[in-house]
Amino acid sequence: MSQESVSSSTASTRRYYPLLELVAARVREFYREPEAIFWVYGFPILMTIALGIAFANKPITQVDVVVAAGPGDREVESLLTSHDDPKFQVRILPAETAWERLRTGKTELVLVPHTAGGGFTFLYDPARAESMMARFAVNEVLQGPKRIPIEEQHMTERGSRYIDFLIPGLLGLSLMGGGMWGVGFVTVDMRIRMLLKRLLATPMRKRDFLLGLMLSRLLFMIPEVLLMLLFAWLAFGVEVRGSLLSLAFIIVLGAFTFAGIGLLVASRARTIETVSGLMNLVMLPMWLLSGIFFSSERFPAFLQPLIKALPLTPLIDTLRSTMLEGTPLIVLWPELALLALYGTLSFAIALKIFRWQ
């Protein structure tokens, strides 16, 4: 039998398994996509690391407690810190400062002593799990064998709930995502479809084109954010304590900043996969560190300079200060200047390195 006959016979008897071949092809395709590998394997690990750092010094058995300055404050502090297992981080602050820290999510519980040995008041937000745990942990230590009279005061009024703390973080997240994806994705999509190459043949200047992209995104982004604010007010009673004009200015500045960053990221990317990976790389640290869902103060001190330098951090901080505390813009000028610097530099660099094709 000839070699050709043997090969033909072998091929005819070989069995193919379409299901296995399809699975193998999909596995090979997956491992050839660095972006997919990162989001499946890398992102959960980074999320675990970031949250582990944020809460490593504040495990469930350790809580942040503020004692309002007054009669009996030192006695309460001594009782909470005299154990071999220091599970309480205790500080004595003026009553107004203690209230603000609780309202802005920077502490779990405030203790207000009545008089020395005469009982105290728990002030906390029952909607926060950590506040409830802190309340029971502190009560267990302070009561001891002798029952001390206690009172409770819940922070349930508007402006002091967790939803009031959360909405500014979600606004900042929306401004970041909308600004970057709304500009960067559109730019790369136009480059892929050769639309930019056609525009290159027109007398239009590059500066006008890039500014047009940013301004058009602003026109779409501002109504989106205002609609979110309206919904939060109607559905949850979230109010703005500061000036609405100040809030509008911060929203416009934030949208401008992230539109500029999105333009910079997309200025040379040629594929959707490339721009998606770059944008996720830029946004990931801000998702994890900038205090969207919990205060960025939970991270250790050595990370604070990095966190403050991220563009989303000053945006969220100014939104929260304006909405929750009514802080005027003049007080927030360092954060606003940082946002303006990010937006201006991003646009200037993008204008320098942008390519049409």
Secondary structure, DSSP 4 states (H G I P E B T S, - for coil): --HHHHHHHHHHH----HHHHHHHHHHHHHHT-HHHHIIIIIHHHHHHHHHHHHHHTS-TT-EEEEEESSTTHHHHHHHHH-SSS--EEEEEE-HHHHHHHHHTTS-SEEEEE-STTS-EEEEE-TT-HHHHHHHHHHHHHHHTTSPPPEEEEE--STTSSHHHHHHHHHHHHHHHHHHHIIIIIHHHHHHHTTHHHHHHTSS--HHHHHHHHHHHHHHHHHHHHHHHHHHHHHHH-----S-HHHHHHHHHHHHHHHHHHHHHHTSS--SHHHHHHHHHHHHHHHHHHS-SSS-GGGS-GGGHHHHHHSTHHHHHHHHHIIIII---GGGGHHHHHHHHHHHHHHHHHHHHH----
